[in-house]
């Protein structure tokens, strides 16, 4: 075997990848983690994380990922700050490429996550984590008695708008059309909620905010009317983007089975993909919960599944 051969290669970081690395590291499997384009995953663009168990006073997203990484490395995992550009799961050992570099592995854990679809505005990026969020269940708590906007027209947007009414004083749904993709049941619930308003035929042209005493915060948004092109400003303390998520699975098309929405399929009660020795953990295979703690849990499952499979193959 070459020096580029590993018992376990983990593609992607974040709670799933780091937890998988921690468990496989403790099993003396010497895993390597390809951290990819966004080391630490989606939590690196989240400021305060208050719903991850074990941190009574909360923790910053990037700090939580750094702690997880250090814990995994302590048990023998290695981090490669490289992007995987190609894989071949048709033969064993599996082949994983990063540019011109070729690596082989006895088992692979896919933890590439999912990316929230965003508006791709410079101002959105500037205030991400400082009033702009792509996760209502993560950040809604911070907007008690405040006005928030939610962008989207599907079931996720309606569900998150209803959830935000637990905290916010007013929730305005911004939607680019008159009609909604949301199911009638979800739309009816949102329309009947007295805290929810609707601004239709509108898109956010720019996120508006301030910086005082070294702190950034959102104050509102400039809306553009999709019918006549006119603009107006709306006040808000927070803006939630709910236009969907895209699983980072393009790399595995034609090799791993996927649902219609692109999320990887795993066998019930496990993290097994359709290829023996290849496992999927975290948001890449989860379009329902998408939480740090569920991602970490499935990372643990993937590590144990891989460890047991490797033992059955006589690789320890």
Secondary structure as GFF3:
##gff-version 3
##sequence-region A 1 316
A	DSSP	beta_strand	5	11	.	.	.	ID=ss1
A	DSSP	alpha_helix	14	26	.	.	.	ID=ss2
A	DSSP	beta_strand	32	34	.	.	.	ID=ss3
A	DSSP	three_ten_helix	41	45	.	.	.	ID=ss4
A	DSSP	beta_strand	48	49	.	.	.	ID=ss5
A	DSSP	beta_strand	59	60	.	.	.	ID=ss6
A	DSSP	alpha_helix	61	74	.	.	.	ID=ss7
A	DSSP	beta_strand	78	80	.	.	.	ID=ss8
A	DSSP	beta_strand	86	88	.	.	.	ID=ss9
A	DSSP	beta_strand	94	98	.	.	.	ID=ss10
A	DSSP	beta_strand	101	110	.	.	.	ID=ss11
A	DSSP	beta_strand	114	116	.	.	.	ID=ss12
A	DSSP	alpha_helix	122	126	.	.	.	ID=ss13
A	DSSP	beta_strand	132	133	.	.	.	ID=ss14
A	DSSP	alpha_helix	136	139	.	.	.	ID=ss15
A	DSSP	three_ten_helix	140	143	.	.	.	ID=ss16
A	DSSP	beta_strand	147	151	.	.	.	ID=ss17
A	DSSP	alpha_helix	155	164	.	.	.	ID=ss18
A	DSSP	beta_strand	170	174	.	.	.	ID=ss19
A	DSSP	alpha_helix	184	192	.	.	.	ID=ss20
A	DSSP	beta_strand	196	199	.	.	.	ID=ss21
A	DSSP	beta_strand	202	212	.	.	.	ID=ss22
A	DSSP	beta_strand	215	225	.	.	.	ID=ss23
A	DSSP	beta_strand	231	235	.	.	.	ID=ss24
A	DSSP	beta_strand	238	241	.	.	.	ID=ss25
A	DSSP	beta_strand	245	247	.	.	.	ID=ss26
A	DSSP	three_ten_helix	250	252	.	.	.	ID=ss27
A	DSSP	beta_strand	278	280	.	.	.	ID=ss28
A	DSSP	three_ten_helix	282	285	.	.	.	ID=ss29
A	DSSP	alpha_helix	292	312	.	.	.	ID=ss30
###
